[in-house]
Amino acid sequence: MPAVLVLWLALAGLQNPPQAVQPSKPSEHFVQSHGIKLHYLDWGGNGEPLLLLTGFGTPADTFQPLAVGLREQFHVYALTRRGLPPSDEPQSGYELPTLVADIVAFLDARRFDQVHLVGHSLAGLEMTELATRYPRRVRSVVYLDAIADPASANRVLQDDPLKTAPASGRVWNQISRWWNQYSVDFSGVESPALALVALLAGTGFLLTAIGMTINWLLQLRRS
């Protein structure tokens, strides 16, 4: 099991950033997962499937600039998590195993044997659980500010001198029931994985970094 490598990117400004890719509107689709409807976007592209997973409370189109740039190397998709329109908003089903099952339902609906996963924040827990439980379905994992340990983070927030307001709402209240006590375990991740902790890095840099990261991880696996 390769260790999860962490690359800290503290960039206040980029010299000669990559040229911006012209925007392209994705197509919208839905899949069924355990009786609910999940929304996803398809940007098209060349290469193996890559699934973008958002942080809490953000829809699939959050990744628009990133997805457009990644199309040159991958066929890019993004999923809107249950509880956020236009996906369905069921009254229950926000435990981690259920959230992971939603992702698997998407993979099954698209008939993907394997996929590259790129996720932000809360998606880090989903990707880790998915890669641990279904190692043959995951080609590689890229964490975008997504490796924080929830239980540790919750303790920090309790002592936050700034008294930062936590997330709120019906969906988060259900997620927080397990999130506050959950300790992430990366030891079961067999696929190549890298964590990008990016401060003030532009979209152009991130899409370049993600593409290079996945290619490097796959070369590492073959060696």
C-alpha positions as CSV (number, residue, x, y, z in Angstrom):
1,M,0.0,0.0,0.0
2,P,1.7,3.2,-1.1
3,A,1.7,6.0,1.4
4,V,-0.5,9.0,0.8
5,L,2.0,11.7,-0.3
6,V,1.4,15.3,0.7
7,L,2.5,18.2,-1.5
8,W,2.2,21.6,0.2
9,L,1.7,24.3,-2.4
10,A,2.0,27.8,-0.9
11,L,1.9,30.1,-3.9
12,A,0.9,33.7,-3.6
13,G,1.4,34.2,-7.3
14,L,2.4,32.2,-10.3
15,Q,5.0,33.2,-12.8
16,N,3.9,32.4,-16.4
17,P,0.7,30.5,-15.4
18,P,-0.7,28.1,-18.1
19,Q,-2.9,29.8,-20.7
20,A,-6.6,29.6,-19.8
21,V,-8.7,27.1,-21.6
22,Q,-11.9,28.4,-23.2
23,P,-15.0,27.6,-21.2
24,S,-17.2,24.8,-22.3
25,K,-20.7,24.1,-21.0
26,P,-21.1,20.5,-19.7
27,S,-24.1,18.3,-20.3
28,E,-26.4,17.5,-17.4
29,H,-27.6,14.1,-16.4
30,F,-29.1,12.1,-13.5
31,V,-28.6,8.6,-12.1
32,Q,-30.6,6.7,-9.6
33,S,-29.1,5.7,-6.2
34,H,-31.1,3.7,-3.7
35,G,-34.4,5.4,-4.6
36,I,-33.1,9.0,-5.1
37,K,-31.9,11.0,-8.0
38,L,-28.3,12.2,-8.2
39,H,-27.2,15.0,-10.6
40,Y,-24.0,15.0,-12.5
41,L,-22.2,16.9,-15.2
42,D,-20.2,15.6,-18.1
43,W,-17.6,17.8,-19.7
44,G,-16.4,15.2,-22.2
45,G,-12.8,14.9,-22.9
46,N,-10.0,12.5,-23.9
47,G,-8.8,9.6,-21.9
48,E,-9.8,7.7,-18.8
49,P,-12.8,8.8,-16.7
50,L,-12.1,11.2,-13.9
51,L,-14.7,12.0,-11.3
52,L,-14.7,15.3,-9.4
53,L,-16.3,15.3,-6.0
54,T,-17.1,18.6,-4.2
55,G,-16.9,19.7,-0.6
56,F,-20.0,20.1,1.5
57,G,-22.7,22.4,0.2
58,T,-21.2,23.0,-3.3
59,P,-22.7,21.7,-6.6
60,A,-20.9,19.9,-9.4
61,D,-20.4,23.1,-11.5
62,T,-18.1,24.4,-8.8
63,F,-15.4,22.6,-10.8
64,Q,-16.2,24.3,-14.1
65,P,-12.7,25.9,-14.7
66,L,-10.8,22.9,-13.5
67,A,-12.9,20.4,-15.5
68,V,-12.5,22.3,-18.7
69,G,-8.7,22.2,-18.4
70,L,-8.6,18.5,-17.4
71,R,-10.5,17.4,-20.5
72,E,-7.3,17.4,-22.5
73,Q,-6.1,14.3,-20.5
74,F,-9.3,12.8,-19.1
75,H,-13.1,12.4,-19.7
76,V,-14.3,14.6,-16.8
77,Y,-17.4,14.2,-14.7
78,A,-18.6,15.8,-11.5
79,L,-21.3,14.6,-9.1
80,T,-23.6,16.7,-6.9
81,R,-23.9,15.1,-3.5
82,R,-27.4,14.1,-2.2
83,G,-29.0,16.9,-0.1
84,L,-28.1,19.6,-2.6
85,P,-30.2,20.6,-5.6
86,P,-30.5,19.6,-8.4
87,S,-29.8,16.2,-6.7
88,D,-32.6,15.0,-4.5
89,E,-32.8,16.1,-0.8
90,P,-34.0,13.0,1.2
91,Q,-34.7,13.3,4.9
92,S,-32.1,10.7,5.7
93,G,-29.2,8.8,4.2
94,Y,-26.2,11.1,5.0
95,E,-24.0,8.5,6.8
96,L,-20.6,7.9,5.2
97,P,-21.4,4.4,3.8
98,T,-24.5,5.8,2.1
99,L,-22.6,8.7,0.5
100,V,-20.0,6.2,-0.8
101,A,-22.8,4.0,-2.1
102,D,-24.1,7.0,-4.1
103,I,-20.7,7.3,-5.8
104,V,-20.6,3.6,-6.6
105,A,-24.1,3.9,-8.0
106,F,-22.8,6.5,-10.4
107,L,-19.9,4.3,-11.4
108,D,-22.3,1.4,-12.0
109,A,-24.7,3.6,-14.0
110,R,-21.9,4.7,-16.2
111,R,-20.4,1.2,-16.4
112,F,-17.0,2.3,-15.2
113,D,-14.8,-0.4,-14.0
114,Q,-12.3,2.1,-12.7
115,V,-12.1,5.9,-12.2
116,H,-9.7,8.6,-11.2
117,L,-11.0,10.4,-8.1
118,V,-10.3,14.1,-7.4
119,G,-12.1,15.6,-4.4
120,H,-12.3,18.6,-2.1
121,S,-12.9,18.8,1.7
122,L,-15.7,16.3,2.7
123,A,-15.0,14.3,-0.4
124,G,-11.7,13.2,1.0
125,L,-13.5,11.0,3.5
126,E,-15.8,9.6,0.7
127,M,-12.8,8.9,-1.6
128,T,-10.8,7.2,1.2
129,E,-13.7,5.0,2.1
130,L,-14.4,4.1,-1.5
131,A,-10.8,3.3,-2.3
132,T,-10.6,1.2,0.9
133,R,-13.8,-0.8,0.3
134,Y,-13.6,-1.0,-3.5
135,P,-9.9,-0.9,-4.4
136,R,-10.4,-2.3,-7.9
137,R,-12.8,0.5,-8.8
138,V,-10.3,3.3,-8.0
139,R,-7.4,4.1,-10.5
140,S,-5.9,7.0,-8.4
141,V,-6.9,9.5,-5.7
142,V,-6.1,13.2,-5.6
143,Y,-7.0,15.1,-2.4
144,L,-7.6,18.8,-2.7
145,D,-7.4,20.2,0.8
146,A,-9.2,17.0,1.8
147,I,-7.0,15.1,4.3
148,A,-8.1,16.7,7.6
149,D,-9.1,14.3,10.3
150,P,-12.6,15.2,11.3
151,A,-12.3,14.3,15.0
152,S,-9.2,16.4,15.4
153,A,-10.6,19.2,13.4
154,N,-13.7,19.2,15.6
155,R,-11.5,19.5,18.7
156,V,-9.7,22.4,17.2
157,L,-13.0,24.2,16.4
158,Q,-14.1,23.8,20.0
159,D,-11.1,25.8,21.1
160,D,-11.2,28.3,18.2
161,P,-10.5,31.7,19.7
162,L,-12.2,33.3,16.7
163,K,-15.3,31.3,17.3
164,T,-15.7,30.5,13.6
165,A,-19.3,29.7,12.8
166,P,-19.6,26.0,11.9
167,A,-21.6,24.7,9.0
168,S,-25.3,24.4,9.7
169,G,-28.6,23.2,8.2
170,R,-30.6,20.0,8.2
171,V,-28.2,18.0,6.0
172,W,-25.1,19.1,7.9
173,N,-26.7,18.3,11.2
174,Q,-27.1,14.7,10.1
175,I,-23.5,14.5,8.7
176,S,-22.1,16.1,11.9
177,R,-23.5,13.2,13.9
178,W,-20.7,11.0,12.6
179,W,-18.2,13.6,11.3
180,N,-17.5,15.1,14.7
181,Q,-16.2,11.7,16.0
182,Y,-14.8,10.2,12.8
183,S,-11.1,9.5,12.5
184,V,-9.9,8.9,9.0
185,D,-7.7,5.9,8.2
186,F,-5.6,6.0,5.0
187,S,-4.0,2.6,5.6
188,G,-6.5,0.8,3.4
189,V,-6.0,3.0,0.3
190,E,-4.2,0.7,-2.2
191,S,-4.4,3.0,-5.3
192,P,-1.8,5.7,-5.9
193,A,-2.8,8.8,-3.9
194,L,-1.5,12.3,-3.4
195,A,-2.8,15.2,-1.3
196,L,-2.5,18.7,-2.6
197,V,-2.7,21.4,0.1
198,A,-2.9,24.5,-2.0
199,L,-2.8,28.1,-0.7
200,L,-3.7,30.9,-3.2
201,A,-3.0,28.6,-6.2
202,G,-4.8,29.6,-9.4
203,T,-7.0,27.2,-11.4
204,G,-4.5,27.0,-14.1
205,F,-1.9,25.7,-11.7
206,L,-4.2,23.2,-10.1
207,L,-5.3,21.6,-13.4
208,T,-1.7,21.3,-14.4
209,A,-0.8,19.9,-11.0
210,I,-3.6,17.3,-11.0
211,G,-2.9,16.1,-14.5
212,M,0.8,15.7,-13.7
213,T,0.1,14.1,-10.4
214,I,-2.2,11.4,-11.8
215,N,0.3,10.6,-14.6
216,W,3.2,10.5,-12.1
217,L,1.2,8.3,-9.7
218,L,0.4,5.8,-12.5
219,Q,4.1,5.7,-13.6
220,L,5.0,5.1,-9.9
221,R,2.6,2.2,-9.8
222,R,4.1,0.6,-12.9
223,S,7.7,0.9,-11.7
